[in-house]
């Protein structure tokens, strides 16, 4: 299982609305092939940021299957307008 | 429970040695008060980076109790010389 970290910077003052949208949109990630689980958490040092951590079966489950699916389009339609800049995404190998 | 993410950039070519050192040093974090669990994973896009994700009971368990303890000194003595630059550390609130 690989790990994705995505850091979102949200337009100032919109965190509560973003959380409501995320609650509606998370299913588009969770129901995607290879998604084991996810955690979304708000930044302590930078309250306009959130980290989304997703455990995927394979890298391609995220970068190919999800990204090319209607789940991705639907997810971005729900949350994309909250992003003040493009998400910062990294992937990490199996646990050491 | 809060989340810590720490991104380590390791001197080029030392990833295997770092992993061996980490295996010896992880107990200093794991045995610290309030540490629930941790994951260390190597970067896919940037193989000289690693992310350490730690689930702590409280922020202070990391920033005060651990940082002021001999566990922190012992941890850094084992792994610190592998770091090509200071770790990039963020903390995140309870899961949304």
N, CA and C atoms of all chains as a GROMACS GRO file, in nm:
protein
  576
    1UNK      N    1   0.083  -0.119   0.000
    1UNK     CA    2   0.000   0.000   0.000
    1UNK      C    3   0.087   0.124   0.000
    2UNK      N    4   0.057   0.219  -0.089
    2UNK     CA    5   0.136   0.342  -0.092
    2UNK      C    6   0.056   0.453  -0.023
    3UNK      N    7   0.125   0.564   0.003
    3UNK     CA    8   0.062   0.676   0.074
    3UNK      C    9   0.066   0.799  -0.016
    4UNK      N   10  -0.045   0.869  -0.022
    4UNK     CA   11  -0.051   1.000  -0.085
    4UNK      C   12  -0.069   1.106   0.023
    5UNK      N   13   0.009   1.213   0.014
    5UNK     CA   14  -0.021   1.331   0.097
    5UNK      C   15  -0.054   1.445   0.002
    6UNK      N   16  -0.163   1.513   0.029
    6UNK     CA   17  -0.203   1.630  -0.050
    6UNK      C   18  -0.229   1.743   0.047
    7UNK      N   19  -0.156   1.853   0.030
    7UNK     CA   20  -0.178   1.970   0.115
    7UNK      C   21  -0.259   2.072   0.036
    8UNK      N   22  -0.374   2.110   0.093
    8UNK     CA   23  -0.463   2.207   0.031
    8UNK      C   24  -0.450   2.340   0.105
    9UNK      N   25  -0.435   2.448   0.032
    9UNK     CA   26  -0.448   2.582   0.090
    9UNK      C   27  -0.581   2.639   0.044
   10UNK      N   28  -0.663   2.675   0.142
   10UNK     CA   29  -0.802   2.715   0.118
   10UNK      C   30  -0.812   2.868   0.124
   11UNK      N   31  -0.901   2.924   0.046
   11UNK     CA   32  -0.923   3.068   0.055
   11UNK      C   33  -0.955   3.106   0.200
   12UNK      N   34  -0.897   3.216   0.245
   12UNK     CA   35  -0.911   3.258   0.385
   12UNK      C   36  -1.058   3.268   0.425
   13UNK      N   37  -1.088   3.216   0.542
   13UNK     CA   38  -1.223   3.227   0.596
   13UNK      C   39  -1.322   3.125   0.544
   14UNK      N   40  -1.278   3.032   0.460
   14UNK     CA   41  -1.372   2.936   0.400
   14UNK      C   42  -1.355   2.793   0.454
   15UNK      N   43  -1.285   2.780   0.565
   15UNK     CA   44  -1.255   2.645   0.613
   15UNK      C   45  -1.382   2.567   0.649
   16UNK      N   46  -1.476   2.632   0.712
   16UNK     CA   47  -1.598   2.560   0.753
   16UNK      C   48  -1.676   2.512   0.630
   17UNK      N   49  -1.688   2.599   0.531
   17UNK     CA   50  -1.758   2.560   0.408
   17UNK      C   51  -1.682   2.449   0.335
   18UNK      N   52  -1.548   2.458   0.338
   18UNK     CA   53  -1.469   2.352   0.275
   18UNK      C   54  -1.494   2.218   0.344
   19UNK      N   55  -1.500   2.219   0.477
   19UNK     CA   56  -1.523   2.094   0.550
   19UNK      C   57  -1.658   2.034   0.515
   20UNK      N   58  -1.758   2.119   0.500
   20UNK     CA   59  -1.890   2.068   0.460
   20UNK      C   60  -1.884   2.007   0.320
   21UNK      N   61  -1.814   2.074   0.230
   21UNK     CA   62  -1.802   2.022   0.093
   21UNK      C   63  -1.722   1.892   0.093
   22UNK      N   64  -1.614   1.889   0.172
   22UNK     CA   65  -1.534   1.767   0.179
   22UNK      C   66  -1.618   1.649   0.227
   23UNK      N   67  -1.704   1.672   0.325
   23UNK     CA   68  -1.789   1.565   0.378
   23UNK      C   69  -1.879   1.508   0.267
   24UNK      N   70  -1.922   1.597   0.176
   24UNK     CA   71  -2.004   1.550   0.064
   24UNK      C   72  -1.920   1.481  -0.044
   25UNK      N   73  -1.795   1.529  -0.062
   25UNK     CA   74  -1.715   1.483  -0.175
   25UNK      C   75  -1.623   1.366  -0.146
   26UNK      N   76  -1.598   1.334  -0.020
   26UNK     CA   77  -1.500   1.231   0.013
   26UNK      C   78  -1.535   1.094  -0.046
   27UNK      N   79  -1.666   1.070  -0.066
   27UNK     CA   80  -1.707   0.940  -0.120
   27UNK      C   81  -1.649   0.916  -0.259
   28UNK      N   82  -1.624   1.023  -0.335
   28UNK     CA   83  -1.570   1.004  -0.470
   28UNK      C   84  -1.428   0.948  -0.466
   29UNK      N   85  -1.356   0.980  -0.359
   29UNK     CA   86  -1.224   0.917  -0.340
   29UNK      C   87  -1.242   0.778  -0.279
   30UNK      N   88  -1.323   0.770  -0.175
   30UNK     CA   89  -1.333   0.645  -0.099
   30UNK      C   90  -1.389   0.529  -0.181
   31UNK      N   91  -1.472   0.563  -0.280
   31UNK     CA   92  -1.530   0.454  -0.359
   31UNK      C   93  -1.444   0.420  -0.480
   32UNK      N   94  -1.333   0.491  -0.497
   32UNK     CA   95  -1.246   0.465  -0.612
   32UNK      C   96  -1.165   0.338  -0.586
   33UNK      N   97  -1.138   0.264  -0.694
   33UNK     CA   98  -1.064   0.138  -0.685
   33UNK      C   99  -0.930   0.159  -0.615
   34UNK      N  100  -0.900   0.073  -0.517
   34UNK     CA  101  -0.770   0.076  -0.452
   34UNK      C  102  -0.758   0.173  -0.337
   35UNK      N  103  -0.862   0.250  -0.308
   35UNK     CA  104  -0.857   0.342  -0.193
   35UNK      C  105  -0.891   0.263  -0.067
   36UNK      N  106  -0.793   0.256   0.025
   36UNK     CA  107  -0.817   0.184   0.150
   36UNK      C  108  -0.880   0.274   0.255
   37UNK      N  109  -0.823   0.392   0.273
   37UNK     CA  110  -0.881   0.485   0.369
   37UNK      C  111  -0.815   0.620   0.352
   38UNK      N  112  -0.874   0.720   0.415
   38UNK     CA  113  -0.818   0.855   0.408
   38UNK      C  114  -0.841   0.926   0.541
   39UNK      N  115  -0.758   1.028   0.562
   39UNK     CA  116  -0.775   1.119   0.677
   39UNK      C  117  -0.761   1.261   0.624
   40UNK      N  118  -0.852   1.348   0.663
   40UNK     CA  119  -0.839   1.491   0.636
   40UNK      C  120  -0.824   1.563   0.770
   41UNK      N  121  -0.725   1.652   0.775
   41UNK     CA  122  -0.699   1.723   0.901
   41UNK      C  123  -0.655   1.866   0.872
   42UNK      N  124  -0.699   1.957   0.959
   42UNK     CA  125  -0.668   2.100   0.943
   42UNK      C  126  -0.534   2.134   1.008
   43UNK      N  127  -0.459   2.222   0.942
   43UNK     CA  128  -0.328   2.263   0.992
   43UNK      C  129  -0.336   2.338   1.123
   44UNK      N  130  -0.243   2.308   1.213
   44UNK     CA  131  -0.235   2.381   1.340
   44UNK      C  132  -0.154   2.510   1.320
   45UNK      N  133  -0.038   2.499   1.258
   45UNK     CA  134   0.044   2.618   1.235
   45UNK      C  135  -0.018   2.709   1.129
   46UNK      N  136  -0.084   2.650   1.030
   46UNK     CA  137  -0.143   2.727   0.919
   46UNK      C  138  -0.288   2.683   0.902
   47UNK      N  139  -0.381   2.750   0.969
   47UNK     CA  140  -0.520   2.704   0.972
   47UNK      C  141  -0.593   2.711   0.838
   48UNK      N  142  -0.534   2.778   0.738
   48UNK     CA  143  -0.595   2.775   0.605
   48UNK      C  144  -0.546   2.657   0.522
   49UNK      N  145  -0.468   2.570   0.582
   49UNK     CA  146  -0.423   2.451   0.510
   49UNK      C  147  -0.486   2.326   0.571
   50UNK      N  148  -0.499   2.225   0.487
   50UNK     CA  149  -0.546   2.093   0.528
   50UNK      C  150  -0.454   1.989   0.465
   51UNK      N  151  -0.433   1.879   0.536
   51UNK     CA  152  -0.364   1.767   0.474
   51UNK      C  153  -0.464   1.654   0.452
   52UNK      N  154  -0.462   1.600   0.333
   52UNK     CA  155  -0.538   1.480   0.303
   52UNK      C  156  -0.437   1.367   0.287
   53UNK      N  157  -0.450   1.264   0.369
   53UNK     CA  158  -0.364   1.147   0.362
   53UNK      C  159  -0.449   1.032   0.310
   54UNK      N  160  -0.404   0.968   0.203
   54UNK     CA  161  -0.480   0.858   0.144
   54UNK      C  162  -0.390   0.736   0.128
   55UNK      N  163  -0.438   0.623   0.177
   55UNK     CA  164  -0.369   0.496   0.160
   55UNK      C  165  -0.430   0.427   0.038
   56UNK      N  166  -0.348   0.414  -0.069
   56UNK     CA  167  -0.391   0.351  -0.194
   56UNK      C  168  -0.320   0.216  -0.210
   57UNK      N  169  -0.387   0.123  -0.277
   57UNK     CA  170  -0.324  -0.006  -0.301
   57UNK      C  171  -0.199   0.010  -0.388
   58UNK      N  172  -0.212   0.085  -0.497
   58UNK     CA  173  -0.098   0.110  -0.586
   58UNK      C  174  -0.095   0.258  -0.625
   59UNK      N  175   0.021   0.303  -0.673
   59UNK     CA  176   0.034   0.441  -0.722
   59UNK      C  177  -0.065   0.468  -0.834
   60UNK      N  178  -0.078   0.371  -0.926
   60UNK     CA  179  -0.164   0.391  -1.042
   60UNK      C  180  -0.312   0.399  -1.004
   61UNK      N  181  -0.350   0.338  -0.891
   61UNK     CA  182  -0.489   0.354  -0.847
   61UNK      C  183  -0.522   0.502  -0.827
   62UNK      N  184  -0.423   0.580  -0.783
   62UNK     CA  185  -0.447   0.724  -0.769
   62UNK      C  186  -0.422   0.799  -0.899
   63UNK      N  187  -0.301   0.778  -0.956
   63UNK     CA  188  -0.257   0.867  -1.064
   63UNK      C  189  -0.322   0.835  -1.199
   64UNK      N  190  -0.370   0.714  -1.215
   64UNK     CA  191  -0.431   0.676  -1.342
   64UNK      C  192  -0.581   0.652  -1.323
   65UNK      N  193  -0.614   0.548  -1.246
   65UNK     CA  194  -0.754   0.508  -1.236
   65UNK      C  195  -0.842   0.621  -1.180
   66UNK      N  196  -0.800   0.677  -1.067
   66UNK     CA  197  -0.881   0.785  -1.007
   66UNK      C  198  -0.879   0.910  -1.094
   67UNK      N  199  -0.758   0.952  -1.133
   67UNK     CA  200  -0.745   1.081  -1.204
   67UNK      C  201  -0.819   1.082  -1.338
   68UNK      N  202  -0.836   0.965  -1.399
   68UNK     CA  203  -0.903   0.960  -1.529
   68UNK      C  204  -1.052   0.925  -1.517
   69UNK      N  205  -1.103   0.923  -1.396
   69UNK     CA  206  -1.241   0.877  -1.376
   69UNK      C  207  -1.335   0.994  -1.349
   70UNK      N  208  -1.464   0.964  -1.357
   70UNK     CA  209  -1.563   1.066  -1.321
   70UNK      C  210  -1.559   1.094  -1.171
   71UNK      N  211  -1.507   1.000  -1.090
   71UNK     CA  212  -1.491   1.028  -0.948
   71UNK      C  213  -1.403   1.151  -0.927
   72UNK      N  214  -1.295   1.163  -1.006
   72UNK     CA  215  -1.205   1.280  -0.991
   72UNK      C  216  -1.277   1.408  -1.033
   73UNK      N  217  -1.348   1.403  -1.144
   73UNK     CA  218  -1.422   1.520  -1.191
   73UNK      C  219  -1.525   1.562  -1.087
   74UNK      N  220  -1.594   1.463  -1.030
   74UNK     CA  221  -1.698   1.493  -0.930
   74UNK      C  222  -1.636   1.550  -0.802
   75UNK      N  223  -1.523   1.493  -0.760
   75UNK     CA  224  -1.453   1.541  -0.641
   75UNK      C  225  -1.411   1.686  -0.659
   76UNK      N  226  -1.349   1.715  -0.773
   76UNK     CA  227  -1.301   1.851  -0.796
   76UNK      C  228  -1.417   1.951  -0.811
   77UNK      N  229  -1.530   1.903  -0.865
   77UNK     CA  230  -1.646   1.992  -0.879
   77UNK      C  231  -1.698   2.036  -0.742
   78UNK      N  232  -1.683   1.946  -0.642
   78UNK     CA  233  -1.734   1.977  -0.508
   78UNK      C  234  -1.637   2.064  -0.430
   79UNK      N  235  -1.506   2.038  -0.439
   79UNK     CA  236  -1.410   2.106  -0.351
   79UNK      C  237  -1.314   2.200  -0.423
   80UNK      N  238  -1.302   2.189  -0.555
   80UNK     CA  239  -1.196   2.260  -0.626
   80UNK      C  240  -1.198   2.410  -0.611
   81UNK      N  241  -1.315   2.470  -0.600
   81UNK     CA  242  -1.322   2.617  -0.594
   81UNK      C  243  -1.278   2.672  -0.459
   82UNK      N  244  -1.254   2.584  -0.360
   82UNK     CA  245  -1.201   2.630  -0.233
   82UNK      C  246  -1.049   2.647  -0.236
   83UNK      N  247  -0.983   2.589  -0.334
   83UNK     CA  248  -0.836   2.586  -0.336
   83UNK      C  249  -0.781   2.721  -0.380
   84UNK      N  250  -0.699   2.782  -0.294
   84UNK     CA  251  -0.636   2.910  -0.328
   84UNK      C  252  -0.517   2.891  -0.421
   85UNK      N  253  -0.464   2.770  -0.424
   85UNK     CA  254  -0.355   2.735  -0.516
   85UNK      C  255  -0.363   2.585  -0.543
   86UNK      N  256  -0.289   2.536  -0.642
   86UNK     CA  257  -0.297   2.392  -0.671
   86UNK      C  258  -0.251   2.310  -0.550
   87UNK      N  259  -0.319   2.200  -0.521
   87UNK     CA  260  -0.276   2.111  -0.412
   87UNK      C  261  -0.130   2.066  -0.433
   88UNK      N  262  -0.060   2.047  -0.322
   88UNK     CA  263   0.078   1.998  -0.326
   88UNK      C  264   0.074   1.849  -0.291
   89UNK      N  265   0.100   1.766  -0.391
   89UNK     CA  266   0.078   1.622  -0.378
   89UNK      C  267   0.210   1.546  -0.385
   90UNK      N  268   0.229   1.452  -0.293
   90UNK     CA  269   0.344   1.363  -0.298
   90UNK      C  270   0.295   1.220  -0.275
   91UNK      N  271   0.374   1.125  -0.324
   91UNK     CA  272   0.347   0.983  -0.303
   91UNK      C  273   0.467   0.918  -0.235
   92UNK      N  274   0.437   0.819  -0.151
   92UNK     CA  275   0.542   0.751  -0.075
   92UNK      C  276   0.522   0.599  -0.085
   93UNK      N  277   0.633   0.529  -0.085
   93UNK     CA  278   0.634   0.383  -0.101
   93UNK      C  279   0.572   0.311   0.018
   94UNK      N  280   0.568   0.180   0.007
   94UNK     CA  281   0.529   0.093   0.119
   94UNK      C  282   0.601   0.134   0.246
   95UNK      N  283   0.538   0.106   0.359
   95UNK     CA  284   0.594   0.143   0.489
   95UNK      C  285   0.730   0.077   0.511
   96UNK      N  286   0.823   0.156   0.564
   96UNK     CA  287   0.959   0.103   0.591
   96UNK      C  288   0.960   0.027   0.722
   97UNK      N  289  -0.662   1.294   1.888
   97UNK     CA  290  -0.529   1.262   1.840
   97UNK      C  291  -0.490   1.357   1.728
   98UNK      N  292  -0.371   1.413   1.736
   98UNK     CA  293  -0.325   1.502   1.629
   98UNK      C  294  -0.224   1.426   1.543
   99UNK      N  295  -0.193   1.487   1.429
   99UNK     CA  296  -0.102   1.423   1.333
   99UNK      C  297   0.019   1.512   1.313
  100UNK      N  298   0.136   1.451   1.315
  100UNK     CA  299   0.259   1.520   1.276
  100UNK      C  300   0.304   1.464   1.142
  101UNK      N  301   0.343   1.552   1.049
  101UNK     CA  302   0.413   1.506   0.929
  101UNK      C  303   0.550   1.571   0.931
  102UNK      N  304   0.654   1.491   0.912
  102UNK     CA  305   0.791   1.541   0.905
  102UNK      C  306   0.852   1.487   0.777
  103UNK      N  307   0.898   1.577   0.691
  103UNK     CA  308   0.962   1.536   0.567
  103UNK      C  309   1.113   1.553   0.584
  104UNK      N  310   1.184   1.443   0.565
  104UNK     CA  311   1.330   1.441   0.578
  104UNK      C  312   1.392   1.434   0.439
  105UNK      N  313   1.489   1.519   0.414
  105UNK     CA  314   1.571   1.505   0.294
  105UNK      C  315   1.707   1.452   0.338
  106UNK      N  316   1.743   1.338   0.280
  106UNK     CA  317   1.861   1.262   0.322
  106UNK      C  318   1.974   1.288   0.223
  107UNK      N  319   2.097   1.288   0.273
  107UNK     CA  320   2.212   1.301   0.183
  107UNK      C  321   2.203   1.193   0.074
  108UNK      N  322   2.231   1.235  -0.049
  108UNK     CA  323   2.217   1.145  -0.164
  108UNK      C  324   2.294   1.015  -0.142
  109UNK      N  325   2.230   0.904  -0.175
  109UNK     CA  326   2.295   0.775  -0.168
  109UNK      C  327   2.298   0.710  -0.031
  110UNK      N  328   2.237   0.775   0.069
  110UNK     CA  329   2.243   0.721   0.205
  110UNK      C  330   2.109   0.665   0.253
  111UNK      N  331   2.017   0.642   0.162
  111UNK     CA  332   1.884   0.600   0.204
  111UNK      C  333   1.886   0.466   0.278
  112UNK      N  334   1.964   0.371   0.229
  112UNK     CA  335   1.966   0.239   0.295
  112UNK      C  336   2.022   0.249   0.437
  113UNK      N  337   2.130   0.325   0.451
  113UNK     CA  338   2.187   0.344   0.586
  113UNK      C  339   2.089   0.418   0.676
  114UNK      N  340   2.019   0.516   0.619
  114UNK     CA  341   1.920   0.588   0.699
  114UNK      C  342   1.811   0.494   0.748
  115UNK      N  343   1.765   0.404   0.660
  115UNK     CA  344   1.660   0.310   0.700
  115UNK      C  345   1.707   0.219   0.813
  116UNK      N  346   1.833   0.177   0.807
  116UNK     CA  347   1.886   0.094   0.916
  116UNK      C  348   1.890   0.173   1.046
  117UNK      N  349   1.933   0.298   1.037
  117UNK     CA  350   1.939   0.382   1.157
  117UNK      C  351   1.799   0.408   1.211
  118UNK      N  352   1.707   0.433   1.120
  118UNK     CA  353   1.569   0.458   1.164
  118UNK      C  354   1.513   0.338   1.239
  119UNK      N  355   1.542   0.219   1.188
  119UNK     CA  356   1.493   0.098   1.254
  119UNK      C  357   1.546   0.088   1.398
  120UNK      N  358   1.668   0.136   1.420
  120UNK     CA  359   1.723   0.138   1.556
  120UNK      C  360   1.664   0.252   1.640
  121UNK      N  361   1.634   0.365   1.575
  121UNK     CA  362   1.596   0.485   1.650
  121UNK      C  363   1.447   0.505   1.671
  122UNK      N  364   1.363   0.432   1.599
  122UNK     CA  365   1.220   0.459   1.606
  122UNK      C  366   1.162   0.438   1.745
  123UNK      N  367   1.227   0.350   1.824
  123UNK     CA  368   1.177   0.323   1.960
  123UNK      C  369   1.178   0.449   2.046
  124UNK      N  370   1.271   0.542   2.017
  124UNK     CA  371   1.278   0.662   2.100
  124UNK      C  372   1.153   0.750   2.080
  125UNK      N  373   1.094   0.741   1.961
  125UNK     CA  374   0.966   0.810   1.940
  125UNK      C  375   0.853   0.725   1.995
  126UNK      N  376   0.853   0.597   1.960
  126UNK     CA  377   0.740   0.510   1.993
  126UNK      C  378   0.719   0.494   2.143
  127UNK      N  379   0.827   0.505   2.220
  127UNK     CA  380   0.812   0.487   2.364
  127UNK      C  381   0.783   0.618   2.435
  128UNK      N  382   0.777   0.728   2.359
  128UNK     CA  383   0.752   0.858   2.420
  128UNK      C  384   0.604   0.870   2.454
  129UNK      N  385   0.574   0.941   2.563
  129UNK     CA  386   0.436   0.958   2.610
  129UNK      C  387   0.348   1.015   2.499
  130UNK      N  388   0.233   0.954   2.476
  130UNK     CA  389   0.136   1.007   2.382
  130UNK      C  390   0.156   0.966   2.239
  131UNK      N  391   0.262   0.890   2.209
  131UNK     CA  392   0.282   0.842   2.072
  131UNK      C  393   0.197   0.718   2.049
  132UNK      N  394   0.101   0.728   1.956
  132UNK     CA  395   0.015   0.612   1.928
  132UNK      C  396   0.077   0.521   1.823
  133UNK      N  397   0.125   0.582   1.713
  133UNK     CA  398   0.190   0.501   1.612
  133UNK      C  399   0.257   0.592   1.512
  134UNK      N  400   0.339   0.533   1.427
  134UNK     CA  401   0.408   0.611   1.325
  134UNK      C  402   0.424   0.526   1.199
  135UNK      N  403   0.441   0.597   1.088
  135UNK     CA  404   0.474   0.534   0.960
  135UNK      C  405   0.590   0.611   0.898
  136UNK      N  406   0.691   0.541   0.851
  136UNK     CA  407   0.798   0.603   0.773
  136UNK      C  408   0.791   0.546   0.632
  137UNK      N  409   0.796   0.637   0.533
  137UNK     CA  410   0.786   0.592   0.395
  137UNK      C  411   0.877   0.678   0.307
  138UNK      N  412   0.934   0.613   0.206
  138UNK     CA  413   1.026   0.680   0.114
  138UNK      C  414   0.951   0.744  -0.002
  139UNK      N  415   0.995   0.863  -0.042
  139UNK     CA  416   0.930   0.935  -0.150
  139UNK      C  417   0.942   0.865  -0.284
  140UNK      N  418   0.834   0.867  -0.361
  140UNK     CA  419   0.835   0.809  -0.495
  140UNK      C  420   0.889   0.912  -0.594
  141UNK      N  421   0.838   1.035  -0.590
  141UNK     CA  422   0.886   1.139  -0.682
  141UNK      C  423   1.028   1.184  -0.646
  142UNK      N  424   1.060   1.185  -0.517
  142UNK     CA  425   1.191   1.232  -0.470
  142UNK      C  426   1.250   1.127  -0.376
  143UNK      N  427   1.326   1.031  -0.430
  143UNK     CA  428   1.372   0.917  -0.350
  143UNK      C  429   1.469   0.951  -0.236
  144UNK      N  430   1.520   1.074  -0.234
  144UNK     CA  431   1.604   1.115  -0.120
  144UNK      C  432   1.521   1.176  -0.007
  145UNK      N  433   1.390   1.172  -0.022
  145UNK     CA  434   1.304   1.222   0.086
  145UNK      C  435   1.226   1.107   0.149
  146UNK      N  436   1.193   1.127   0.275
  146UNK     CA  437   1.108   1.034   0.350
  146UNK      C  438   1.004   1.115   0.424
  147UNK      N  439   0.884   1.059   0.438
  147UNK     CA  440   0.786   1.121   0.526
  147UNK      C  441   0.770   1.034   0.650
  148UNK      N  442   0.776   1.100   0.764
  148UNK     CA  443   0.743   1.033   0.891
  148UNK      C  444   0.608   1.090   0.936
  149UNK      N  445   0.510   1.002   0.951
  149UNK     CA  446   0.377   1.042   0.999
  149UNK      C  447   0.362   0.984   1.139
  150UNK      N  448   0.330   1.070   1.235
  150UNK     CA  449   0.315   1.026   1.373
  150UNK      C  450   0.181   1.072   1.428
  151UNK      N  451   0.108   0.979   1.485
  151UNK     CA  452  -0.018   1.010   1.552
  151UNK      C  453   0.013   1.027   1.702
  152UNK      N  454  -0.004   1.151   1.751
  152UNK     CA  455   0.021   1.184   1.891
  152UNK      C  456  -0.112   1.212   1.963
  153UNK      N  457  -0.115   1.183   2.092
  153UNK     CA  458  -0.237   1.214   2.167
  153UNK      C  459  -0.263   1.364   2.168
  154UNK      N  460  -0.161   1.443   2.197
  154UNK     CA  461  -0.174   1.590   2.199
  154UNK      C  462  -0.054   1.652   2.129
  155UNK      N  463  -0.070   1.779   2.090
  155UNK     CA  464   0.041   1.854   2.030
  155UNK      C  465   0.160   1.861   2.125
  156UNK      N  466   0.130   1.885   2.252
  156UNK     CA  467   0.237   1.902   2.350
  156UNK      C  468   0.314   1.772   2.374
  157UNK      N  469   0.250   1.659   2.353
  157UNK     CA  470   0.324   1.532   2.364
  157UNK      C  471   0.443   1.531   2.270
  158UNK      N  472   0.427   1.595   2.153
  158UNK     CA  473   0.539   1.604   2.059
  158UNK      C  474   0.629   1.724   2.090
  159UNK      N  475   0.567   1.843   2.095
  159UNK     CA  476   0.646   1.967   2.095
  159UNK      C  477   0.711   1.997   2.229
  160UNK      N  478   0.656   1.943   2.336
  160UNK     CA  479   0.711   1.971   2.469
  160UNK      C  480   0.772   1.843   2.528
  161UNK      N  481   0.687   1.744   2.554
  161UNK     CA  482   0.733   1.626   2.626
  161UNK      C  483   0.845   1.555   2.550
  162UNK      N  484   0.821   1.526   2.422
  162UNK     CA  485   0.924   1.455   2.343
  162UNK      C  486   1.045   1.544   2.319
  163UNK      N  487   1.022   1.667   2.275
  163UNK     CA  488   1.133   1.754   2.234
  163UNK      C  489   1.227   1.787   2.350
  164UNK      N  490   1.175   1.783   2.472
  164UNK     CA  491   1.259   1.817   2.588
  164UNK      C  492   1.315   1.693   2.658
  165UNK      N  493   1.295   1.577   2.598
  165UNK     CA  494   1.334   1.453   2.665
  165UNK      C  495   1.463   1.395   2.608
  166UNK      N  496   1.519   1.300   2.679
  166UNK     CA  497   1.636   1.230   2.629
  166UNK      C  498   1.598   1.143   2.508
  167UNK      N  499   1.469   1.106   2.495
  167UNK     CA  500   1.428   1.034   2.375
  167UNK      C  501   1.459   1.114   2.249
  168UNK      N  502   1.435   1.245   2.254
  168UNK     CA  503   1.463   1.329   2.137
  168UNK      C  504   1.613   1.336   2.110
  169UNK      N  505   1.690   1.355   2.213
  169UNK     CA  506   1.835   1.359   2.197
  169UNK      C  507   1.887   1.227   2.139
  170UNK      N  508   1.835   1.117   2.191
  170UNK     CA  509   1.879   0.985   2.144
  170UNK      C  510   1.836   0.961   1.999
  171UNK      N  511   1.715   1.003   1.965
  171UNK     CA  512   1.663   0.989   1.827
  171UNK      C  513   1.751   1.067   1.730
  172UNK      N  514   1.781   1.192   1.765
  172UNK     CA  515   1.861   1.274   1.676
  172UNK      C  516   2.006   1.224   1.665
  173UNK      N  517   2.055   1.164   1.773
  173UNK     CA  518   2.192   1.111   1.770
  173UNK      C  519   2.202   0.996   1.669
  174UNK      N  520   2.092   0.921   1.654
  174UNK     CA  521   2.093   0.806   1.564
  174UNK      C  522   2.071   0.847   1.419
  175UNK      N  523   1.981   0.942   1.395
  175UNK     CA  524   1.941   0.972   1.256
  175UNK      C  525   1.982   1.111   1.207
  176UNK      N  526   2.016   1.201   1.299
  176UNK     CA  527   2.033   1.342   1.262
  176UNK      C  528   2.138   1.367   1.154
  177UNK      N  529   2.246   1.289   1.154
  177UNK     CA  530   2.354   1.316   1.058
  177UNK      C  531   2.318   1.275   0.916
  178UNK      N  532   2.203   1.207   0.898
  178UNK     CA  533   2.159   1.175   0.762
  178UNK      C  534   2.086   1.292   0.695
  179UNK      N  535   2.042   1.389   0.774
  179UNK     CA  536   1.957   1.497   0.721
  179UNK      C  537   2.041   1.598   0.644
  180UNK      N  538   2.006   1.617   0.516
  180UNK     CA  539   2.076   1.715   0.433
  180UNK      C  540   2.028   1.856   0.463
  181UNK      N  541   1.910   1.868   0.524
  181UNK     CA  542   1.856   1.998   0.566
  181UNK      C  543   1.762   1.974   0.683
  182UNK      N  544   1.722   2.077   0.752
  182UNK     CA  545   1.631   2.056   0.866
  182UNK      C  546   1.500   1.992   0.821
  183UNK      N  547   1.448   1.897   0.898
  183UNK     CA  548   1.318   1.838   0.867
  183UNK      C  549   1.209   1.946   0.855
  184UNK      N  550   1.115   1.921   0.766
  184UNK     CA  551   1.000   2.012   0.748
  184UNK      C  552   0.882   1.950   0.822
  185UNK      N  553   0.844   2.014   0.932
  185UNK     CA  554   0.747   1.953   1.024
  185UNK      C  555   0.618   2.036   1.028
  186UNK      N  556   0.505   1.969   1.020
  186UNK     CA  557   0.375   2.033   1.038
  186UNK      C  558   0.290   1.948   1.131
  187UNK      N  559   0.194   2.013   1.196
  187UNK     CA  560   0.099   1.944   1.282
  187UNK      C  561  -0.042   1.973   1.234
  188UNK      N  562  -0.128   1.875   1.252
  188UNK     CA  563  -0.267   1.885   1.205
  188UNK      C  564  -0.361   1.840   1.316
  189UNK      N  565  -0.478   1.905   1.320
  189UNK     CA  566  -0.578   1.880   1.425
  189UNK      C  567  -0.640   1.741   1.413
  190UNK      N  568  -0.730   1.714   1.507
  190UNK     CA  569  -0.811   1.592   1.502
  190UNK      C  570  -0.868   1.571   1.363
  191UNK      N  571  -0.897   1.446   1.329
  191UNK     CA  572  -0.951   1.414   1.198
  191UNK      C  573  -1.086   1.484   1.174
  192UNK      N  574  -1.102   1.538   1.053
  192UNK     CA  575  -1.229   1.607   1.020
  192UNK      C  576  -1.333   1.504   0.979
   0.00000   0.00000   0.00000
